[in-house]
Amino acid sequence: MTLAEHAARYPEVWRKFSPRQTLIRYAWFVGVVFVAVWSIQNLDITWEYFLDAHIQAGDLIVRMVPPDWDHFSDILDPLLETIHIATLGTAVTFAIALPVAFLSARNTTPNTVLWAIGRFILVASRSINTVVWALIFVAIFGPGAIAGIWAIAARSIGFMGKLIAEAIEEIDHGTVEAIEATGASRLKVLLIGVLPQVLPVITGTTVYRWDINIRESTVLGFVGAGGIGIQLYSSINQFQWDEVAVMLLAVFGVVVISEFVSAAVRQRIT
């Protein structure tokens, strides 16, 4: 059968997308390109800086090598403080996010007003960056680790609470109805019927958030919220790039260890 005969016999040509869908996809593409070009034009970027960027990066690397390992003893305590900030911040997050998650889940919240309050807390927490939270708490508590702990917690509540609330809404309601049929109180229903079903999600989310908080806490010292960020900021301002290299390697090592710990814990609970 020739191509012309095949076309005459089968006039309909299969297409993955309809003409309307194709038009919408092209419109999205054009819209994204337009927004990207518009954003670049309004950022007032000095493109000449890109011409020697590779030279500047190479010079920076040369200044970092070899790292000043004698400086490691000076950053050990701030590095440990960074880990403590992340750990205590995660603990505070767990204590606050868990009840907020139960308020934010439609199947466990007592009423619509408390549900709206819970959702507002989750959205407000996620809408502000950790560094901005740190600036706020430094103004409240003054510079130091306390501001860092509360900054970590304030940012993490929305993350943990949202994931736990979604897990609560997806539980097996048959188990809950069976416990309610025995005449159990609402608290017992939550503790026996709901909590065990979402416990793996709570544990996994807490460990995962702790892993994230380890990384975020390293920069809180830039705004005075404790940790190794203070030392890092000071060395950068003094152009002590060999000291910066030691701190970056130390932070990298801590992040790698936290990643292994987080992965091991999540593997055990799945």
GUBA-247349 format. One line per 8 residues: number of its first residue (from 1); their letters; for each residue x, y, z of C-alpha. Coordinates in steps of 0.25 Angstrom, whole numbers, always signed. Example, Ala and Ser with C-alpha at 12.3 -4.5 7.8 and 13.67 -1.06 7.14 Angstrom:
1 = AS = +49 -18 +31  +55 -4 +29
END
This chain:
1 = MTLAEHAA = +0 +0 +0  +6 +13 -4  +6 +25 +5  -5 +32 -3  -14 +20 -2  -11 +19 +13  -15 +33 +15  -27 +32 +7
9 = RYPEVWRK = -31 +19 +15  -28 +25 +29  -30 +40 +28  -30 +41 +44  -16 +44 +49  -14 +41 +64  -9 +52 +72  -5 +52 +86
17 = FSPRQTLI = -11 +66 +89  -23 +72 +84  -22 +85 +76  -27 +93 +89  -17 +86 +98  -6 +89 +88  -10 +103 +88  -10 +104 +103
25 = RYAWFVGV = +4 +97 +104  +9 +107 +94  +3 +119 +102  +9 +114 +115  +23 +113 +108  +22 +127 +103  +17 +132 +116  +29 +126 +123
33 = VFVAVWSI = +38 +132 +113  +32 +145 +114  +33 +145 +130  +47 +141 +129  +51 +152 +120  +43 +162 +127  +50 +158 +140  +64 +158 +134
41 = QNLDITWE = +61 +172 +129  +57 +178 +142  +68 +172 +150  +78 +181 +144  +89 +170 +143  +103 +175 +139  +106 +164 +129  +121 +169 +128
49 = YFLDAHIQ = +123 +162 +141  +121 +149 +135  +133 +151 +126  +143 +149 +137  +135 +141 +146  +143 +128 +144  +156 +135 +147  +150 +141 +160
57 = AGDLIVRM = +145 +127 +164  +159 +121 +161  +166 +131 +169  +157 +129 +181  +159 +114 +180  +174 +117 +180  +173 +125 +192  +166 +114 +200
65 = VPPDWDHF = +177 +104 +197  +183 +99 +206  +172 +100 +217  +177 +106 +230  +175 +93 +239  +180 +100 +251  +167 +108 +251  +159 +95 +253
73 = SDILDPLL = +161 +96 +268  +155 +110 +268  +142 +106 +261  +140 +93 +268  +131 +99 +279  +123 +108 +269  +121 +95 +260  +115 +87 +272
81 = ETIHIATL = +107 +99 +275  +101 +99 +261  +97 +84 +263  +91 +87 +277  +83 +99 +271  +78 +89 +260  +74 +78 +269  +68 +87 +280
89 = GTAVTFAI = +60 +95 +269  +55 +81 +264  +51 +77 +277  +43 +90 +280  +37 +88 +266  +32 +74 +269  +25 +79 +282  +18 +90 +275
97 = ALPVAFLS = +15 +84 +261  +9 +71 +266  -3 +78 +273  -4 +88 +261  -5 +77 +251  -17 +70 +259  -24 +84 +258  -21 +85 +243
105 = ARNTTPNT = -26 +72 +239  -41 +72 +236  -44 +59 +242  -38 +62 +256  -40 +77 +258  -51 +80 +268  -57 +91 +259  -55 +100 +247
113 = VLWAIGRF = -50 +112 +255  -38 +103 +261  -36 +97 +247  -34 +111 +241  -25 +115 +253  -16 +103 +251  -15 +105 +236  -12 +120 +238
121 = ILVASRSI = +0 +115 +247  +5 +106 +236  +4 +116 +225  +10 +127 +233  +22 +118 +238  +25 +114 +223  +24 +128 +217  +36 +134 +225
129 = NTVVWALI = +50 +130 +222  +58 +124 +234  +68 +136 +233  +57 +146 +234  +51 +138 +246  +65 +139 +252  +65 +154 +250  +52 +155 +258
137 = FVAIFGPG = +57 +146 +269  +70 +153 +270  +62 +166 +273  +54 +159 +283  +64 +150 +291  +77 +157 +286  +88 +150 +279  +91 +136 +282
145 = AIAGIWAI = +87 +122 +281  +73 +124 +287  +69 +133 +275  +75 +122 +266  +67 +111 +273  +54 +118 +271  +57 +123 +257  +59 +108 +253
153 = AARSIGFM = +46 +104 +261  +37 +115 +255  +41 +111 +241  +40 +96 +243  +26 +96 +249  +19 +99 +236  +27 +88 +229  +25 +77 +239
161 = GKLIAEAI = +11 +81 +242  +6 +81 +228  +12 +67 +225  +7 +61 +238  -7 +67 +236  -8 +62 +222  -4 +48 +227  -15 +49 +238
169 = EEIDHGTV = -25 +52 +227  -21 +39 +219  -23 +30 +231  -32 +17 +231  -45 +22 +237  -50 +8 +239  -40 +7 +251  -45 +20 +257
177 = EAIEATGA = -59 +16 +255  -57 +3 +262  -51 +10 +274  -62 +20 +275  -72 +9 +275  -66 +4 +288  -70 +18 +295  -55 +22 +296
185 = SRLKVLLI = -53 +37 +299  -48 +46 +288  -34 +47 +294  -33 +31 +294  -38 +31 +279  -26 +40 +275  -16 +33 +284  -20 +19 +280
193 = GVLPQVLP = -27 +20 +266  -20 +32 +259  -6 +33 +265  -1 +19 +263  -5 +20 +248  +3 +33 +246  +15 +30 +255  +24 +26 +244
201 = VITGTTVY = +21 +39 +236  +24 +47 +249  +37 +40 +252  +42 +41 +237  +37 +55 +236  +44 +59 +249  +57 +53 +245  +57 +59 +231
209 = RWDINIRE = +54 +72 +236  +66 +71 +246  +74 +68 +234  +70 +81 +227  +71 +89 +240  +86 +85 +241  +88 +91 +228  +80 +104 +231
217 = STVLGFVG = +86 +106 +244  +100 +108 +238  +96 +122 +233  +88 +127 +245  +101 +133 +251  +101 +143 +239  +90 +151 +246  +95 +148 +260
225 = AGGIGIQL = +87 +135 +264  +98 +127 +268  +106 +115 +262  +118 +114 +252  +112 +125 +243  +118 +136 +252  +132 +131 +250  +129 +128 +235
233 = YSSINQFQ = +124 +143 +233  +136 +148 +241  +146 +141 +233  +139 +145 +219  +140 +159 +223  +154 +158 +227  +157 +151 +214  +163 +139 +222
241 = WDEVAVML = +159 +129 +211  +168 +118 +216  +160 +118 +229  +147 +119 +221  +151 +106 +214  +153 +99 +227  +139 +103 +232  +132 +99 +219
249 = LAVFGVVV = +139 +86 +219  +135 +84 +234  +120 +88 +230  +121 +78 +219  +125 +67 +228  +114 +70 +238  +104 +70 +227  +109 +57 +221
257 = ISEFVSAA = +108 +50 +235  +94 +56 +237  +90 +51 +223  +94 +37 +227  +87 +37 +240  +74 +42 +234  +75 +32 +223  +77 +20 +233
265 = VRQRIT = +66 +24 +242  +56 +26 +230  +60 +12 +225  +57 +6 +238  +43 +12 +239  +39 +9 +225
END
